[in-house]
Amino acid sequence: MAFGLCFAFMISVVLDPFGRLRLSEGDQIGFIEERPVMVSRAVNPQFNSAIIGNSSSMPLMPEALSASTGQKFVSLSISGTAAPASIATMTFFLAQHPDTKIIVVALLPETWCGADFQEHRPFPYWLYSSVPRYLVGLAGETSFNLFKTISSNRRSMKAEGYRSWIAIDGYHPFIGPFVHHDIDTVRAVLSGSTRPDKSSNTTDRFPAIERLAEVVGRSSPAFFALVWTPRYVTYTPRPGSDAEKTDRDCRNTLLQATSGLRHVRVLDWSSEDRPENHDAANFFDAIHYRRAYAALIENSIRDAIPTELKGP
């Protein structure tokens, strides 16, 4: 039995189902879901810059940022994740790429300004960790179902006309209900919403922002663009409310923590002062914006990056 288990584990290592060891090509690993797929994108040596975030960064195109900056971007946007997963993914990418040039971190206020530092959905931290921890995690995952999944998915990938949802550079568009969110429907829904007035964090502490500031404050050759992502105006806190104070204090905390760091720039696209946040045509829902709006954010990121970091 021990021999059989060891043999099965050795097969798992050779198959490299998540591309973590770079024994499998990124487009031929055995999984198609975001969380495991992004590991293969994060270790790909052709990239030296990354977009970090959840669905609030998915519209940002690594191809567009690569073209405007001269660097090679990969999107590590993983929908449904919170600050701990984003920081783990960013730390992992930095460890894999000592020559990292630019990191773009998408900050959804409702995710980053909370009172705790917790990931509220399961996240495979063992995938985004050191090789020893990965091997321990892989040993725990080795099973008949793992081999069955790998085999089934790889057969599908070889089928004629197959096209991966997640590109080699990590970009993947919104799918599912977003496809049916036409502008008239979105406008009707958003116009009927009420701006929040109650604070979701009365502690006056923002642990996710503190962790982020700690990571970007470390000695690193990378430039960090920290982007507060767009919200439709009716999703921004009501002026003068407790929610507005918390929102403002959170953003000020980040500004204060990074004010002395020349390699960090904070860009705010979340406030009601942005005219784009008053146009429902820019959104799928209150926090998910469309591709045309993302292009404006990409331009602001390009303009924020120091000239010396831009390639030819």
Residue pairs with C-beta under 8 A, 6 or more apart in sequence:
5 142
8 142
9 138
9 139
9 142
11 147
12 138
12 139
12 141
12 142
12 146
12 147
13 21
13 23
13 135
13 138
14 23
15 23
15 24
15 30
15 147
15 150
16 22
16 23
16 24
16 29
17 24
17 29
17 30
17 31
17 36
17 146
17 149
17 150
18 29
18 30
18 31
18 36
18 39
18 40
18 127
18 138
19 25
19 26
19 29
19 39
19 40
19 43
20 39
20 40
20 43
20 127
20 131
20 134
20 138
21 131
21 134
22 43
22 44
22 45
24 30
24 40
26 40
26 41
26 44
26 168
27 157
27 164
27 168
28 154
28 157
29 36
29 37
29 40
30 146
30 149
30 150
30 151
30 153
30 154
31 37
31 149
31 150
31 153
32 153
32 164
32 165
32 166
34 77
34 78
34 79
34 166
34 172
35 78
35 123
35 124
35 127
36 124
36 127
37 166
38 76
38 78
38 89
38 166
38 170
39 127
39 128
41 47
41 74
41 75
41 76
41 166
41 168
41 169
41 170
42 50
42 74
42 76
42 89
42 92
42 93
42 96
42 128
43 96
44 74
44 168
45 97
46 72
47 72
47 73
47 74
47 97
47 169
48 71
48 72
48 97
48 99
48 100
48 101
48 102
49 65
49 66
49 69
49 71
49 72
49 73
49 74
49 100
49 101
49 102
49 103
49 104
50 73
50 74
50 75
50 76
50 90
50 93
50 100
50 102
50 103
50 104
51 57
51 60
51 62
51 65
51 73
51 74
51 75
51 76
51 77
51 104
51 106
51 170
52 76
52 77
52 86
52 89
52 90
52 93
52 103
52 104
52 105
52 106
53 76
53 77
53 78
53 86
53 104
53 105
53 106
53 107
53 108
53 229
54 77
54 78
54 79
54 80
54 81
54 82
54 85
54 86
54 106
54 108
54 111
55 77
55 79
55 80
55 174
55 288
56 106
56 107
56 108
56 111
56 229
56 287
56 288
57 75
57 77
57 104
57 106
57 227
57 229
58 75
58 77
58 79
58 172
58 173
58 174
59 173
59 174
59 288
59 289
59 290
59 291
59 293
59 294
60 75
60 77
60 104
60 106
60 294
60 297
60 298
61 75
61 171
61 291
61 294
61 298
62 73
62 74
62 75
62 169
62 170
62 171
63 73
63 169
63 171
64 295
64 298
65 71
65 73
65 102
65 104
65 298
65 301
65 302
66 72
66 73
66 169
68 298
68 299
68 302
69 102
69 302
69 305
69 309
69 310
69 311
70 310
70 311
70 312
71 101
71 102
71 309
71 310
71 311
73 102
73 104
73 169
74 169
74 170
75 169
75 170
75 171
75 172
76 89
76 90
76 93
76 170
77 106
77 170
77 172
78 85
78 89
80 121
81 89
81 119
81 121
81 123
82 111
82 114
82 118
82 119
82 120
82 121
82 208
83 111
83 112
83 114
83 117
83 208
83 211
83 212
84 117
84 118
84 119
84 123
84 208
84 211
85 119
85 123
85 125
86 105
86 106
87 208
87 211
87 212
87 215
88 123
88 125
88 128
88 129
89 128
90 103
90 105
90 215
91 128
91 215
92 128
92 129
93 100
93 103
94 100
94 103
94 220
94 222
98 221
99 221
100 220
100 221
100 222
101 221
101 222
101 223
101 309
102 222
102 223
102 224
102 225
102 305
102 309
103 216
103 222
103 223
103 224
103 225
104 224
104 225
104 227
104 301
105 212
105 224
105 225
105 226
105 227
106 227
106 229
107 212
107 226
107 227
107 228
107 229
107 254
108 229
108 287
109 228
109 231
109 247
109 250
109 251
109 270
110 200
110 287
111 208
112 206
112 208
112 209
112 212
112 250
113 200
113 201
113 206
113 208
113 209
113 246
113 247
113 250
114 200
114 201
114 206
114 207
114 208
115 200
115 201
115 202
115 203
115 205
115 207
116 207
117 207
117 208
117 211
124 137
126 133
126 134
126 136
126 137
127 134
127 137
129 137
156 162
157 164
165 172
165 175
166 172
174 284
174 288
178 284
178 285
178 288
181 284
181 285
183 280
183 281
186 280
186 281
186 283
186 284
186 285
187 280
187 281
189 285
190 232
190 234
190 280
190 283
190 285
190 286
191 234
191 280
193 232
193 234
193 235
193 286
194 234
195 233
195 234
195 235
195 236
195 237
195 238
195 241
196 235
196 237
196 238
196 241
196 243
197 237
197 238
197 241
197 242
197 243
197 244
198 241
198 242
198 243
199 241
199 242
199 243
199 245
199 246
200 243
200 246
201 246
201 250
202 242
202 246
204 249
206 249
206 250
206 253
206 254
209 250
209 253
209 254
209 257
210 253
210 257
212 226
212 254
213 254
213 257
213 258
216 224
216 226
216 258
216 261
216 263
216 264
217 257
217 258
217 261
220 263
222 263
223 263
223 264
223 265
223 305
223 306
223 309
224 261
224 263
224 264
224 265
225 265
225 267
225 301
225 304
225 305
226 254
226 258
226 264
226 265
226 266
226 267
227 266
227 267
227 268
227 269
227 297
227 301
228 251
228 266
228 267
228 268
228 269
228 270
228 271
229 269
229 270
229 287
229 289
229 297
230 269
230 270
230 274
230 276
230 277
230 282
230 283
230 287
230 289
230 293
230 297
231 270
231 277
231 286
231 287
232 277
232 278
232 280
232 282
232 283
232 285
232 286
232 287
233 272
233 277
233 278
234 286
235 286
235 287
236 247
236 270
236 271
236 272
236 277
237 243
237 244
237 246
237 247
238 244
251 266
251 268
251 270
254 266
255 266
258 264
258 266
265 304
265 305
267 297
267 300
267 301
267 304
269 276
269 277
269 297
269 300
270 277
271 277
272 278
276 282
276 293
276 296
281 290
282 289
282 290
282 292
282 293
283 289
283 290
283 293
284 290
